[in-house]
Amino acid sequence: MRHDDVRNTLVDILAEWALPFAQLVREGVASGEFRAGLDPDATARFLINALQGSVLRGKVDRTTEPFDDFLALAATLLRADA
């Protein structure tokens, strides 16, 4: 498999992962649980990027702190009452 093939496969996988995240954001905004005005697609991509970064950092540092930070900050950024 060539590098471009691997990259294209990963692009497709990350795009598929974004779909349920974007739907969750749409539902959260519609219900009033998430802050109004969030772009569901951009927010989904941000959450996936931040999650992947926290996983990498946690492996490098051998700690769950980056993942814990991700969960706390993602909740704060999304919540309508924050």
C-alpha positions as CSV (number, residue, x, y, z in Angstrom):
1,M,0.0,0.0,0.0
2,R,1.4,3.4,-1.0
3,H,1.5,6.4,1.4
4,D,-1.2,8.2,-0.5
5,D,-3.4,5.1,-0.1
6,V,-2.9,5.0,3.6
7,R,-3.5,8.8,3.9
8,N,-6.7,8.6,1.8
9,T,-7.9,5.7,4.0
10,L,-7.3,7.8,7.1
11,V,-9.0,10.8,5.6
12,D,-12.1,8.6,5.0
13,I,-12.0,7.1,8.5
14,L,-11.8,10.5,10.2
15,A,-14.6,11.9,8.0
16,E,-16.8,8.9,9.0
17,W,-16.0,9.5,12.7
18,A,-17.1,13.1,12.3
19,L,-20.6,12.2,11.2
20,P,-21.9,11.0,14.6
21,F,-20.1,13.8,16.4
22,A,-21.7,16.4,14.2
23,Q,-25.1,14.8,14.7
24,L,-24.6,14.9,18.5
25,V,-23.8,18.6,18.3
26,R,-26.9,19.3,16.1
27,E,-29.1,17.5,18.7
28,G,-27.4,19.3,21.6
29,V,-27.9,22.7,20.1
30,A,-31.5,21.9,19.1
31,S,-32.3,20.8,22.7
32,G,-30.6,23.8,24.2
33,E,-28.0,21.6,26.1
34,F,-25.2,22.9,23.9
35,R,-24.4,26.6,23.2
36,A,-26.2,28.1,20.2
37,G,-24.3,29.0,17.1
38,L,-21.9,26.0,17.1
39,D,-21.1,24.8,13.6
40,P,-21.7,21.1,13.9
41,D,-19.2,20.0,11.3
42,A,-16.4,22.3,12.5
43,T,-17.1,21.3,16.1
44,A,-17.0,17.6,15.2
45,R,-13.7,18.0,13.5
46,F,-12.3,20.0,16.5
47,L,-13.4,17.4,19.0
48,I,-11.9,14.6,17.0
49,N,-8.6,16.5,16.5
50,A,-8.4,17.4,20.2
51,L,-9.3,13.8,21.2
52,Q,-6.6,12.4,19.0
53,G,-4.1,14.9,20.3
54,S,-4.9,14.0,23.9
55,V,-4.6,10.3,23.2
56,L,-1.1,10.8,21.7
57,R,0.0,13.1,24.5
58,G,-1.3,10.6,27.1
59,K,0.7,7.8,25.5
60,V,3.9,10.0,25.4
61,D,3.5,11.1,29.0
62,R,2.0,7.8,30.2
63,T,-0.8,9.6,32.0
64,T,-4.6,10.1,31.6
65,E,-4.3,13.8,32.3
66,P,-4.6,14.9,28.7
67,F,-7.7,12.9,28.2
68,D,-9.2,14.2,31.5
69,D,-8.4,17.7,30.3
70,F,-10.1,17.0,26.9
71,L,-13.3,15.8,28.6
72,A,-13.4,18.7,31.0
73,L,-12.7,21.4,28.4
74,A,-14.9,19.8,25.7
75,A,-17.9,19.8,28.2
76,T,-17.2,23.4,29.2
77,L,-16.9,24.6,25.6
78,L,-20.1,22.9,24.4
79,R,-22.4,23.5,27.4
80,A,-25.0,26.2,26.9
81,D,-24.8,27.3,30.5
82,A,-21.0,27.7,30.5
